[in-house]
Amino acid sequence: MILARSRFVHLLPLGKSRFLAVHAVSHLRLTIDGDIARILDYFGRPRVMPEEMAPLVEALGYPQDAVLNTVANLMDRGLITDRSPEEELADIAAELSATHGRDPDALLEHYRRTRSEGALPAWAAGEALGVQALKGGQKRLDILLLGECDIQMEADFLRREGERRGLDLRIAAGFVDDVGLVAERPHDAVIIGALRARRAVAMGTAEENGGDPSWMYVLEARTVLEGLRRVTGKPILLDNLPEPTVQPLGMAERGVHGHRNRFRRTNLALADLVEGFDDVHLIDTAAALNQAGSERFLDDGLVGFTHFGSPGWMLQRPAGERAAVFDQFPDLAQLAAPLNDDPYGREAVMARAHVDALITLTGHDRKKCVILDLDGTLWPGVIAETGAPFAWTPEISGLYSYVGLWFGLHEALKALKQRGVVLACVSKNDDAVVRRLWTYPDHYPKDRLLTLDDFVTTRINWGDKAENITSIAEELGFSRDAFLFIDDNPVERERVRERLPEVEVWGENLFELRRRLLTDPRLQLPRITAEAAGRTDLVKAQLKRTEARATYVDEGDFLKALNVQTRIEAVTDPSSLARVVELFQRTTQFNTTGRTYSAGELARLAETGGGVFVMNVSDRYGDHGLSGAAVLEAGVVTGFAMSCRVIGLKVERELLAAVAARAATHGTELRGQIIPTDRNTPVRNLYRDAGFAEAADGWWTLALDAPQTLGHGAG
């Protein structure tokens, strides 16, 4: 393969090993470091790859894979190409001529908007991109930022925070009313900053604003969300407003119409507003900034009551703007000192908040199970020696003294259970001793404390903890990267990290455990479904089924004894879609394509000719809940996922039969695809076993003359 720098790419030196790479046609602008500039210079003439890669790798000093992935990333952005100059020009001309007859300026603007990256030039700030940022290998998410300076200044910090957390965030930005950008550019989520109407929140008396200072801001927010929902079904993150750190009238700002309370009231109204939209989520800007220290991150104590920018931006103003003050200005060191000389602290704080939300919404690196050590972690000391988990009585202290550290940890873990995270324990101990001593006197706050009943499975023995964790993973059927292990013992932590590098390991600091458990986005869901809240009981029932299966020689006899029942229906109520979203995110084994969906996408599919099908399963051991889902679009099964709890119950064909029956009302053929992943081996034969004919590239087809033959008749 022959690669070269695009004929349309130009490099402009910015000083201090920083360069601006500009694509003359797409207007893509990337600030890059000397290493990336060296790569682009290397491809200034055509190079035969991979034969001519060695000199570049040696010159850069990075591993070959990192350099190859960086080159691929630059190709993806159109800076390096495998096309000749003539072919490249012809490609662009062909793309533009496809819409021949439209305004040429509009055509070119559309072409550029679909390829733009980063904030608008007036608000571009950040570090130069290097090999570390472009080497790839991370999950890609395309994000659109809509708003003014507060959100656009964050663009590069958002990219960096994503990189730190295993995400390749490709970010493009526009103004909040730029619905066209959202309609034209592919994206995975939209983030909206503060709206222009924020200034109106502080204006007018109670009488002039009809008793509600939030009405104009909420009206703009509603209008924006309605406009976006007409062109996208992807998740939308809406920032609420910061709480002012200063007030015009100081203490005299009284009642609900006081300056600060106007913004608090607006945030409450926004929280109510987003509940009326599918897959719209409010980002608590006020809480994020307050936690980090709002005075350092809001400029209302510096330049104006409702700008809500960062004081640090003053440190980065062009020198030419001083002409407005006769080139006279106080020493900026006085401003820089309380900001720790960091002009972009606010952007880093909000980037963390936004990436947290994206991780929760996409299910990236979600943890399904927390495995706990007992002695020294869940209670102080060794229970075999102390004789009880705790020695607390009301006479010794209150609940929030030293014992509160462990009571708070128990309470946080019970909250995770409500979120759908299951608990297990691994302890070097005598099982019978622990079970006998793990009790609480009547005066203990038992509603806050864990018991053995809260755990889906335990390994209380003297065996190696890494082997016990592996055993739990096999028993539950979860991949190892779905586990979080917590242990106070540094030797045990390092042993597990060495033996099981996929497992996340905590426990270095007991003082931070409760906060980490409650705030880590990988332990959160956008909404708590009934299935999530009851997951501990569902998993326990599944383990009982597994035990019962071992007592049967014949699989058919076992299934008959289970009395499996299914209820399959097309979704008409959008409120049930949260569980479908969760199912596609959590399911990695029985998932045909690995595709995930937002609630907005599913709602639109359910409304417009396609179909979203769900399957509820129950048997003699209990109700599995909503355990299967399929998405039908124009005769194609674009998604099919089934919980691991019901794998082996032979119910997948029931769901596929329902999909086929719907497809038969609109066509004569049903198509589905298997996209292999490193985890979806159990689903590979779904279509083959259901009578589909194999086509090319993982596709399977079924003639729809007799779809009823797909079901097995379980119920």
Disulfide bonds with the S-S distance in Angstrom:
none
